[in-house]
Amino acid sequence: PWLRASTISSGDTDPYIAIRVESRLERPELRNLLPAVTLLARFDRRMLRGEFHGSDEAFEEAYRDLSAQEWIDYQRDPSLGATFLEVDRNLLPKLLTYYEGDQDRRSVLNVTKARLGQALDALARQGPLETISVDLIAAAIRVLPPADAVALWNELADRIIDEAAWPWAERCTGQL
């Protein structure tokens, strides 16, 4: 009822995203995670946790609610002992266009990108390389400013040598 032909033809919003994605995230804390989910594309709990401003229990509930969305795929990675959520690959470009096509949403996305970049950079530098997912590295490189992404990769390259993490390096570079 609220969707008018003029709204669709204006190109200012994507009705599919507004109706089928955003409006179905009924709780504000879930809608607030949508920019980070869009930027991450595929993520585990650690990658998303910094964007949630509530208790661990509330975060777990939000993560479960996200995993139940029709446009999210739930995946287990036994080698890392983690679960990942992945945005439907056909929907991801629409989500990015939705955020980039409106000045206010683009601003939210840019602020989220800056904040997320710092958090992912810190996560990517913690622990042995074998415990760091390729998705974390890919997301960090995608959202960091180019100079910071290069600095992160240079540190990882040094750590590959120091830790003799050649299988990790092959897996990581093969997927990037």
CYANA upper distance limits for C-alpha pairs under 8 A (distance plus 0.5 A):
  3 LEU  CA      7 THR  CA      7.08
  3 LEU  CA      8 ILE  CA      8.15
  3 LEU  CA     15 PRO  CA      8.16
  4 ARG  CA      8 ILE  CA      7.21
  5 ALA  CA      9 SER  CA      6.64
  6 SER  CA     10 SER  CA      6.38
  7 THR  CA     11 GLY  CA      7.59
  7 THR  CA     12 ASP  CA      7.73
  7 THR  CA     13 THR  CA      7.83
  8 ILE  CA     12 ASP  CA      8.24
  8 ILE  CA     13 THR  CA      7.70
  8 ILE  CA     14 ASP  CA      7.79
  8 ILE  CA     15 PRO  CA      7.37
 12 ASP  CA    101 GLY  CA      6.82
 12 ASP  CA    102 ASP  CA      6.76
 13 THR  CA     18 ALA  CA      7.98
 13 THR  CA     98 TYR  CA      6.64
 13 THR  CA    101 GLY  CA      7.55
 13 THR  CA    102 ASP  CA      7.77
 14 ASP  CA     18 ALA  CA      6.71
 14 ASP  CA     94 LYS  CA      8.27
 14 ASP  CA     98 TYR  CA      6.46
 15 PRO  CA     19 ILE  CA      6.27
 15 PRO  CA     20 ARG  CA      8.43
 16 TYR  CA     20 ARG  CA      5.90
 16 TYR  CA     21 VAL  CA      7.69
 17 ILE  CA     21 VAL  CA      5.44
 17 ILE  CA     22 GLU  CA      6.59
 17 ILE  CA     94 LYS  CA      7.90
 17 ILE  CA     95 LEU  CA      7.26
 17 ILE  CA     98 TYR  CA      7.65
 18 ALA  CA     22 GLU  CA      5.55
 18 ALA  CA     23 SER  CA      6.52
 19 ILE  CA     23 SER  CA      5.78
 19 ILE  CA     24 ARG  CA      7.65
 20 ARG  CA     24 ARG  CA      6.73
 21 VAL  CA     25 LEU  CA      7.24
 21 VAL  CA     71 TRP  CA      8.41
 22 GLU  CA     31 ARG  CA      6.91
 22 GLU  CA     34 LEU  CA      8.34
 25 LEU  CA     30 LEU  CA      6.26
 25 LEU  CA     31 ARG  CA      6.18
 26 GLU  CA     30 LEU  CA      7.76
 26 GLU  CA     31 ARG  CA      7.97
 27 ARG  CA     31 ARG  CA      7.15
 28 PRO  CA     32 ASN  CA      6.55
 29 GLU  CA     33 LEU  CA      6.97
 29 GLU  CA     52 PHE  CA      7.82
 29 GLU  CA     62 ALA  CA      8.18
 30 LEU  CA     34 LEU  CA      7.21
 30 LEU  CA     62 ALA  CA      6.89
 30 LEU  CA     66 LEU  CA      8.02
 33 LEU  CA     37 VAL  CA      6.59
 33 LEU  CA     51 GLU  CA      7.15
 33 LEU  CA     52 PHE  CA      7.52
 34 LEU  CA     38 THR  CA      6.51
 35 PRO  CA     39 LEU  CA      6.79
 35 PRO  CA     99 TYR  CA      8.29
 35 PRO  CA    108 VAL  CA      7.85
 35 PRO  CA    109 LEU  CA      6.12
 35 PRO  CA    112 THR  CA      7.21
 36 ALA  CA     40 LEU  CA      6.46
 36 ALA  CA     48 LEU  CA      7.75
 36 ALA  CA     51 GLU  CA      7.68
 36 ALA  CA    109 LEU  CA      8.19
 36 ALA  CA    112 THR  CA      6.82
 36 ALA  CA    113 LYS  CA      7.85
 36 ALA  CA    116 LEU  CA      7.78
 37 VAL  CA     41 ALA  CA      6.41
 37 VAL  CA     42 ARG  CA      8.24
 37 VAL  CA     43 PHE  CA      8.30
 37 VAL  CA     48 LEU  CA      8.07
 37 VAL  CA     87 VAL  CA      8.02
 38 THR  CA     87 VAL  CA      7.85
 38 THR  CA     92 LEU  CA      7.23
 38 THR  CA     95 LEU  CA      6.95
 38 THR  CA     96 LEU  CA      7.22
 39 LEU  CA     96 LEU  CA      8.40
 39 LEU  CA    113 LYS  CA      7.63
 39 LEU  CA    139 ALA  CA      8.07
 39 LEU  CA    143 VAL  CA      7.84
 40 LEU  CA    139 ALA  CA      6.13
 41 ALA  CA     86 GLU  CA      6.16
 41 ALA  CA     87 VAL  CA      5.79
 41 ALA  CA     92 LEU  CA      7.66
 41 ALA  CA    139 ALA  CA      8.42
 42 ARG  CA     84 PHE  CA      6.97
 42 ARG  CA     85 LEU  CA      6.06
 42 ARG  CA     86 GLU  CA      4.60
 42 ARG  CA     87 VAL  CA      6.85
 42 ARG  CA    135 ASP  CA      7.08
 43 PHE  CA     47 MET  CA      6.39
 43 PHE  CA     48 LEU  CA      7.37
 43 PHE  CA     84 PHE  CA      5.68
 43 PHE  CA     85 LEU  CA      5.97
 43 PHE  CA     86 GLU  CA      7.00
 43 PHE  CA    135 ASP  CA      7.20
 43 PHE  CA    136 LEU  CA      7.74
 44 ASP  CA     48 LEU  CA      7.19
 44 ASP  CA     82 ALA  CA      7.33
 44 ASP  CA     83 THR  CA      6.35
 44 ASP  CA     84 PHE  CA      4.92
 44 ASP  CA     85 LEU  CA      6.82
 45 ARG  CA     49 ARG  CA      6.28
 45 ARG  CA     63 TYR  CA      7.92
 45 ARG  CA     83 THR  CA      8.12
 45 ARG  CA     84 PHE  CA      7.94
 46 ARG  CA     50 GLY  CA      8.07
 47 MET  CA    119 ALA  CA      8.43
 47 MET  CA    120 LEU  CA      7.15
 47 MET  CA    123 LEU  CA      8.32
 47 MET  CA    136 LEU  CA      7.50
 48 LEU  CA     52 PHE  CA      7.68
 49 ARG  CA     59 PHE  CA      7.67
 50 GLY  CA    116 LEU  CA      8.35
 50 GLY  CA    119 ALA  CA      7.56
 51 GLU  CA    116 LEU  CA      7.99
 52 PHE  CA     59 PHE  CA      7.09
 54 GLY  CA     58 ALA  CA      6.50
 54 GLY  CA     59 PHE  CA      6.92
 55 SER  CA     59 PHE  CA      6.65
 56 ASP  CA     60 GLU  CA      6.69
 57 GLU  CA     61 GLU  CA      6.88
 58 ALA  CA     62 ALA  CA      6.71
 59 PHE  CA     63 TYR  CA      6.55
 60 GLU  CA     64 ARG  CA      6.66
 61 GLU  CA     65 ASP  CA      6.63
 62 ALA  CA     66 LEU  CA      6.62
 63 TYR  CA     67 SER  CA      6.69
 64 ARG  CA     68 ALA  CA      6.91
 65 ASP  CA     69 GLN  CA      7.37
 66 LEU  CA     72 ILE  CA      7.53
 67 SER  CA     72 ILE  CA      6.38
 67 SER  CA     73 ASP  CA      7.34
 67 SER  CA     74 TYR  CA      6.40
 67 SER  CA     85 LEU  CA      6.89
 68 ALA  CA     72 ILE  CA      7.57
 71 TRP  CA     87 VAL  CA      6.50
 71 TRP  CA     88 ASP  CA      5.72
 71 TRP  CA     91 LEU  CA      7.85
 72 ILE  CA     85 LEU  CA      6.72
 72 ILE  CA     86 GLU  CA      5.94
 72 ILE  CA     87 VAL  CA      5.26
 72 ILE  CA     88 ASP  CA      6.27
 73 ASP  CA     85 LEU  CA      6.07
 73 ASP  CA     86 GLU  CA      5.55
 73 ASP  CA     87 VAL  CA      6.94
 73 ASP  CA     88 ASP  CA      7.24
 74 TYR  CA     83 THR  CA      7.64
 74 TYR  CA     84 PHE  CA      6.53
 74 TYR  CA     85 LEU  CA      5.33
 74 TYR  CA     86 GLU  CA      7.16
 75 GLN  CA     83 THR  CA      6.08
 75 GLN  CA     84 PHE  CA      5.54
 75 GLN  CA     85 LEU  CA      6.65
 75 GLN  CA     86 GLU  CA      8.15
 76 ARG  CA     81 GLY  CA      8.13
 76 ARG  CA     82 ALA  CA      6.57
 76 ARG  CA     83 THR  CA      4.82
 76 ARG  CA     84 PHE  CA      6.62
 77 ASP  CA     81 GLY  CA      6.36
 77 ASP  CA     82 ALA  CA      5.88
 77 ASP  CA     83 THR  CA      6.36
 77 ASP  CA     84 PHE  CA      7.83
 78 PRO  CA     82 ALA  CA      7.09
 80 LEU  CA    131 THR  CA      6.93
 80 LEU  CA    133 SER  CA      7.99
 87 VAL  CA     91 LEU  CA      7.57
 87 VAL  CA     92 LEU  CA      6.79
 88 ASP  CA     92 LEU  CA      6.73
 89 ARG  CA     93 PRO  CA      8.15
 90 ASN  CA     94 LYS  CA      8.20
 91 LEU  CA     95 LEU  CA      6.79
 92 LEU  CA     96 LEU  CA      6.77
 93 PRO  CA     97 THR  CA      6.63
 94 LYS  CA     98 TYR  CA      6.49
 95 LEU  CA     99 TYR  CA      6.90
 96 LEU  CA    100 GLU  CA      6.53
 97 THR  CA    101 GLY  CA      6.07
 98 TYR  CA    102 ASP  CA      7.57
 98 TYR  CA    105 ARG  CA      8.30
 99 TYR  CA    105 ARG  CA      5.39
 99 TYR  CA    106 ARG  CA      5.56
 99 TYR  CA    109 LEU  CA      7.08
100 GLU  CA    105 ARG  CA      7.23
100 GLU  CA    106 ARG  CA      5.23
100 GLU  CA    109 LEU  CA      8.29
101 GLY  CA    105 ARG  CA      8.16
101 GLY  CA    106 ARG  CA      7.47
102 ASP  CA    106 ARG  CA      6.32
103 GLN  CA    107 SER  CA      6.62
104 ASP  CA    108 VAL  CA      6.91
105 ARG  CA    109 LEU  CA      6.64
106 ARG  CA    110 ASN  CA      6.61
107 SER  CA    111 VAL  CA      6.72
108 VAL  CA    112 THR  CA      6.58
109 LEU  CA    113 LYS  CA      6.45
110 ASN  CA    114 ALA  CA      6.77
111 VAL  CA    115 ARG  CA      6.79
112 THR  CA    116 LEU  CA      6.28
113 LYS  CA    117 GLY  CA      6.34
113 LYS  CA    143 VAL  CA      6.23
113 LYS  CA    144 LEU  CA      8.09
114 ALA  CA    118 GLN  CA      7.07
114 ALA  CA    143 VAL  CA      7.75
114 ALA  CA    144 LEU  CA      7.60
115 ARG  CA    119 ALA  CA      7.01
116 LEU  CA    120 LEU  CA      6.50
116 LEU  CA    143 VAL  CA      7.81
117 GLY  CA    121 ASP  CA      6.46
117 GLY  CA    140 ALA  CA      6.29
117 GLY  CA    143 VAL  CA      5.82
117 GLY  CA    144 LEU  CA      5.35
118 GLN  CA    122 ALA  CA      6.81
118 GLN  CA    144 LEU  CA      7.96
119 ALA  CA    123 LEU  CA      6.79
120 LEU  CA    124 ALA  CA      6.48
120 LEU  CA    136 LEU  CA      7.34
120 LEU  CA    137 ILE  CA      8.40
120 LEU  CA    139 ALA  CA      8.00
120 LEU  CA    140 ALA  CA      5.77
121 ASP  CA    125 ARG  CA      7.02
121 ASP  CA    140 ALA  CA      6.42
121 ASP  CA    144 LEU  CA      8.34
121 ASP  CA    152 LEU  CA      7.48
122 ALA  CA    126 GLN  CA      7.25
123 LEU  CA    136 LEU  CA      8.45
124 ALA  CA    132 ILE  CA      7.13
124 ALA  CA    136 LEU  CA      7.18
124 ALA  CA    137 ILE  CA      6.87
124 ALA  CA    140 ALA  CA      8.18
125 ARG  CA    152 LEU  CA      8.43
125 ARG  CA    156 LEU  CA      8.30
127 GLY  CA    131 THR  CA      7.13
127 GLY  CA    132 ILE  CA      7.91
128 PRO  CA    132 ILE  CA      7.60
128 PRO  CA    163 GLU  CA      8.38
129 LEU  CA    159 ARG  CA      8.14
129 LEU  CA    160 ILE  CA      7.99
129 LEU  CA    163 GLU  CA      8.31
129 LEU  CA    165 ALA  CA      7.46
129 LEU  CA    168 TRP  CA      7.50
130 GLU  CA    165 ALA  CA      7.82
130 GLU  CA    168 TRP  CA      6.65
132 ILE  CA    136 LEU  CA      7.41
132 ILE  CA    137 ILE  CA      8.22
133 SER  CA    137 ILE  CA      7.23
134 VAL  CA    138 ALA  CA      6.54
134 VAL  CA    171 ARG  CA      8.25
134 VAL  CA    172 CYS  CA      5.87
134 VAL  CA    175 GLN  CA      7.84
134 VAL  CA    176 LEU  CA      8.33
135 ASP  CA    139 ALA  CA      6.47
136 LEU  CA    140 ALA  CA      6.57
137 ILE  CA    141 ILE  CA      6.65
138 ALA  CA    142 ARG  CA      6.62
138 ALA  CA    176 LEU  CA      6.96
139 ALA  CA    143 VAL  CA      6.71
140 ALA  CA    144 LEU  CA      6.31
140 ALA  CA    149 ALA  CA      7.62
141 ILE  CA    146 PRO  CA      8.27
141 ILE  CA    149 ALA  CA      5.44
141 ILE  CA    150 VAL  CA      8.47
141 ILE  CA    152 LEU  CA      8.43
142 ARG  CA    149 ALA  CA      8.36
144 LEU  CA    148 ASP  CA      6.42
144 LEU  CA    149 ALA  CA      5.93
145 PRO  CA    149 ALA  CA      6.65
146 PRO  CA    150 VAL  CA      6.70
147 ALA  CA    151 ALA  CA      6.75
148 ASP  CA    152 LEU  CA      6.65
149 ALA  CA    153 TRP  CA      6.70
150 VAL  CA    154 ASN  CA      6.56
151 ALA  CA    155 GLU  CA      6.78
152 LEU  CA    156 LEU  CA      6.74
153 TRP  CA    157 ALA  CA      6.57
154 ASN  CA    158 ASP  CA      6.83
155 GLU  CA    159 ARG  CA      6.73
156 LEU  CA    160 ILE  CA      6.56
157 ALA  CA    161 ILE  CA      7.12
158 ASP  CA    162 ASP  CA      6.74
159 ARG  CA    163 GLU  CA      6.22
159 ARG  CA    164 ALA  CA      8.36
159 ARG  CA    165 ALA  CA      8.29
160 ILE  CA    164 ALA  CA      6.01
160 ILE  CA    165 ALA  CA      5.35
160 ILE  CA    166 TRP  CA      7.04
160 ILE  CA    168 TRP  CA      8.48
160 ILE  CA    169 ALA  CA      7.16
161 ILE  CA    165 ALA  CA      7.27
161 ILE  CA    166 TRP  CA      8.34
165 ALA  CA    169 ALA  CA      6.70
166 TRP  CA    170 GLU  CA      6.60
167 PRO  CA    171 ARG  CA      6.67
168 TRP  CA    172 CYS  CA      6.42
169 ALA  CA    173 THR  CA      6.39
170 GLU  CA    174 GLY  CA      6.29
171 ARG  CA    175 GLN  CA      6.87
172 CYS  CA    176 LEU  CA      6.71
